Amino acid sequence: MNSQSHFFRTFSSHLRNHRSRLSEKQRTLLVRSAVVVGTGGIGLLLCNGRGKENFTTTGDLLFPPANKAMCKASKGGGDASKWQQLQTIPIPTRDEQVKKLRACTKTNPLEVLVVGGGATGSGAALDAATRKLSVALIERGDFGTETSSRSTKLIWAGIKYIATAFSSLLRFHNITRPYSALKDFYEEYRMVMGAHKERTMLLENNPHLTNWIPIAIPFPSWFATPPPFHHPIFVVSPLVMPAVMKVYDGMGGFTCPPSHIMGTKRAARKFPQLKQDVKYYQIFYEGQHNDARTNTCIALTAAEEGATIANYVEMVGMLADKDGKAIGIKCRDNLSGKTFEVYAKSIVFCGGPFTDSLRKIEDKDSAPAVAAGAGTHIVLPSYYCAGGIGLLDMNTSDGRFLFFLPWEGHTLVGTTDRKEPATSEHGPPEEEIQWLLNEVKTYISGDIKVRRSDVLSAWQGYRPLASDPHAEPGAPVSRDHIISTNPKTGITFITGGKWTTYREMAEDVINRMIDINGLKPSNGSTTATRPLRGGVGYSRNLPVTLVQEFGVSEASSKHLARTYGMNAVDVCSMAEPTSKRWPRFGNILVDGFPYLECEVPYICRHEMCCTVKDMLTIRMRLAYLNKEAAIVAAPKVAELMAKELKWSRRETRRQLQEALNVLNKFGGTIPHPSYIEATEKEAKTVKEVFERMDLGKNGYIDLTEFGDCCKALGIPFKSTQDAKKVFDSIDTKRNGKIDETEFVEWWNKSGDKNLKAKLSEKFKFTAYQAGGGILG
């Protein structure tokens, strides 16, 4: 059996096994993305979704009678040019979505209006839509642009919460409150059990968006000192961790790969970049995903189910009846600047850490309900995390958890719980970047340099820490998400929780909306079994098919399959010839990454992307992986979007500049100039000046490093050509590298006095030293 035949036999079996538990709506979705197996090849079933059709069964698959002839005609060889296109389930364009919003008048109100398009808000819209409620979702930016795109990328059940629950339970003060202590522990345990359930559903329903990832916990000694979580019982954690992890596996019904111990010899082979002076590594598994993509798919799936979704629409006011009850909101289209009103029977705020700003619009005297915990993440090259295994440090220098994870071909290092007010700024404090690098050094082998210049991107996000301002006095504080309704206005908000439990949170809040507003859904929630966009009929062999049938590279095929699921066929059908022997189709957007140019028009056409900055940050994760690569790709992305969206030259320039402004807020290979200015110490010798400019700490300065350093010091060159002219005057060996000897010789020459004077000023270098070329 050849690979293509095996793929479609497996696919057919998958559809047979799951067809029986699909709703009528889901069967329609299945047909729209079905692959029909023919005797001589494959045919792709096309359904435009123009009204309902009576579906019949032929062989193993469902399809509408009108398409039988088409499917029969498509039988033949495996030539991709003979395929009938597998069509992405169509949804209205953004303009059409906004038009639908405007039609929600006082006489034609929505049943549910969701404000906030993160994971929970998008999930709430999806949940309501699957119950056949009329629902709309608005988001002031792009879907998932805030917290939901800036996580640690884990779908984790919460081993940390079990540990903290035990830590809290075993405190001495609980002797006087045993019942309350046990109740608190049970609530935490119940929350983690729920997270296990949700983790399993998310990974099993969406293999195109998720994967399991092994994570290692190193134990350098048999007793942990100081003890994790600041509790003495955790001194013995290295001795009991294997048993603890088996219990953790069991809490999830053993649906994840089994936890196990890795000895030092195997660890040395798996990840030689780590220090080897450990007793053993405890390996356990959590889920992982591209959080922004999952969020986008949730919102688009809601649209597939009939929800109205609109990005770049912001709530700016509340509409109330004579009793002060909310009957709608005032909106502003942030792209056109126009304002309009949307009426609804019930309104729910899903603003995450920004919920209080929405509540201030509702009631300017509202009490605060949400604090924010900041998390900083840096991205390093992939060689920091070789072997595909992550690392968890439960006992960092300040007690925070630190994750060290392979993600999208890079290494993601992140932590959480820095308390401060939430902002939308991407760039984290430089002190946090330095702290993360210092923590990384504690585990990296001594023969590997941990360099500041290895930071390819850095960002921060905020998770909501919630309390209920409308709870009765003395009511218990929830350790999970909060759902609260303002008795004055009738508006409900939900916040707290975590990414893993977004579906449960969405279901809970829609249940609340139904109960308190008397809504009449046609059926219960079906999100527990509903695959997200592109997931119906997905096979793990899809990347192979994309390579064989469309001639794209293997790296791009894997990326496309894991991003778009079965809709990757549509993306590949838009790929242009490369004029190369291989890959023959699919022009790369930027070197070193699997993103294709054809993704840009596809996302604009089918997924409501409106801006260059969103394409580079949310839809493609270039900015979150490599700031400089995103800056390089920005002009091409602007060009492709301008062609697809019919932008004027003026609008294209505005979009590009807006994107560059956002990208420059991300952390990157060099610290922010303000940090350099505040921390730069006096240089006493020319050698020290050279060492400061050697960002890579490898004994030489290349052209990129030279330009970047001068820019960071506030003395940028007007152009790359100007930088190269000065660089070449220093690089006397003509090897593209300035070593220390060349730098000192240039410094002692009479030329380039202007640059040397500025460097002397920046490094607080005396005139005598600047002229004398002292090596020290």
Secondary structure, 3 states (H helix, E strand, C coil): CCHHHHHHHHHHHHHHHHHCCCCHHHHHHHHHCCEEECCCCEEECCCCCCCCCCCEEECCEEECHHHHHHHHHCCCCCCHHHCCCCCCCCCCCHHHHHHHHHCCCCCCCECEEEECCCHHHHHHHHHHHHCCCCEEEEECCCCCCCHHHCCCCEECCCHHHHHHHHHHHCCHHHHHCHHHHHHHHHHHHHHHHHHHHHHHHHHHHCCCCEEEEEEEEEECCCCCCCCHHHCHHHHHHHHHHHHHHHHHHHHCCCCCCCCEEECHHHHHHHCCCECCCCCEEEEEEEEEECHHHHHHHHHHHHHHCCCEEEECEEEEEEEECCCCCEEEEEEEECCCCCEEEEEECCEEECCHHHHHHHHHHHCCCCCCCEEEEEEEEEEECHHHHHHHCEEEECCCCCCCCEEEEEECCEEEEEEEEEECCCCCCCCCCHHHHHHHHHHHHCCECCCCCCCHHHCCEEEEEEEEEECCCCCCCCCCCCCCCEEEECCCCCCEEEECCCHHHHHHHHHHHHHHHHHHHCCCCCCCCCCCCCCCCCCCCCCCCHHHHHHHHHCCCHHHHHHHHHHHHHHHHHHHHCCCECCCCCCCECCECCCCCCCECCHHHHHHHHCCCCCHHHHHHHHCCHHHHCHHHHHHHHHHHHHHHHHHHCCCHHHHHHHHHHHHHHHCCCECCCCCHHHHHHHCCCCCCHHHHHHHHCCCCCCEECHHHHHHHHHHCCCCCCCHHHHHHHHHHHCCCCCCCEEHHHHHHHHHCCCCHHHHHHHHHHCCCCHHHHHHCCCC
